[in-house]
């Protein structure tokens, strides 16, 4: 358990990591060029203090935070101690929080809901619901978000969004909070507001805060207890801000009057690349500063920022010293049941909230498929009144469009609604909150009723064009379309695991579905025209069985024979138009093979085809659980957080 007067210490940290993006093949085979990113970094921050890690782009600020949070990829040497204990992944996940430079929140939730579900995902059931709700209200007040508590995330300003991202971590009250560029691209007032709020939180709760900044402003100087300057992985200074001016003055670099000391010494710690001469001169100077701090900076690094420190002089008359309350996360983590139920509630809330994005999600879940089915019904509404040879072609087109529509609508719906939850899962799983199978189970339980309902409505509309009347026939017709819908959903979910862009994932899923329909449905190419190897390949496609079931149901139940006077009614090209004497002959040509005896009852066994049609989506659910459980390559996971 973390003590009251704890500290975070980094001792002689060396870290090697990727220094260039590299090609896709290089990242797959691990041949990307690496280099030393952090070089002998030693610093500390204590309870109640704010440490600002300052440096230009490429100085190693983010790498330092990832090393502390145990997220770094690549070898690391040195010691990281939290309250004297080695910082392990489990210790970090239990007691610390990390606000990355990119946080993807669910846009259809409102601010209060976002914090509420964050609390339920991070605080165990040992903490009462009242305490969790009180903590959410406290965070809303501390971050000045109470006025926008009912506003959707999508409508927030950048400053409000950034404060909400911070609040998601603060709601669990971590003893150490890491923030990667929390003030990037913010206006001066918002920057001042966020830094002052973090300082207030550190002092009142007795927590340590470490944040990175690339362009520090002078007005945030009073809120920073400590500062650390990095340049290309080397430490130029690390210690209290109240001693920073004294240190640089002692080594011959006093800050000019009316200059921002934070920015002045940041420029001093940055390599000037405007010309070769300036590069050599600034690089030589920085090397000298690094060596100087290694020799003389020990007392400054170890010095306390408490006595008269910048952050502590701001205690008001009515404020009390830091309380050092124990974090809520130390009282236990949520169980799997609480996590799954919270994820399920969050998914429902994202769909039924009063917002335009939630309305769009609801339309995609419930209305898209029935709408497209209505269009199809309009074109095929007279098919049941047709007779003659054109009946087979029309019904074949109807069957083909049923398969395409059910798959395409599922792909579009999943590609539009799943990615934001997928990305949120990757970011929360990186914090160790829950596993991939639990996320998929919650999502499937949430999505399945919508899928069944929308297919039931859409299939009823299409069923009116078939000429069938039995309720059993409608149920079986809907069941087959539902199996196609569910398979397309699961296939798209699997693709979205590794494909970040929803459009590319949707196109890929549609392309795969189109290939299966062309080869396996028997509607565009008969099995007799397929090469032997391709025919056997169709047995691994769900489309083969769903198409066979629908063909047996539609052709075998309604359209049994052509009119007796077919040749007389269609004298032109009668060899083509009147070549099928009945439905059996038509099905024999589409699903038969060579000169073998065609047995329509064996080839188109309804129970067998229906069972296998559902075996594919069930198999895909299990496959997705395995895929979301196994560790992903680092370069794939990085796409969802970089």
Beta strands, then each sheet from edge to edge (+ up, - down):
strand 1: 7-18
strand 2: 34-46
strand 3: 50-54
strand 4: 76-82
strand 5: 85-86
strand 6: 96-99
strand 7: 176-179
strand 8: 208-213
strand 9: 226-231
strand 10: 234-240
sheet 1: 2+ 1- 4+ 5-
sheet 2: 6+ 7+ 8+ 3+ 9+ 10-
end
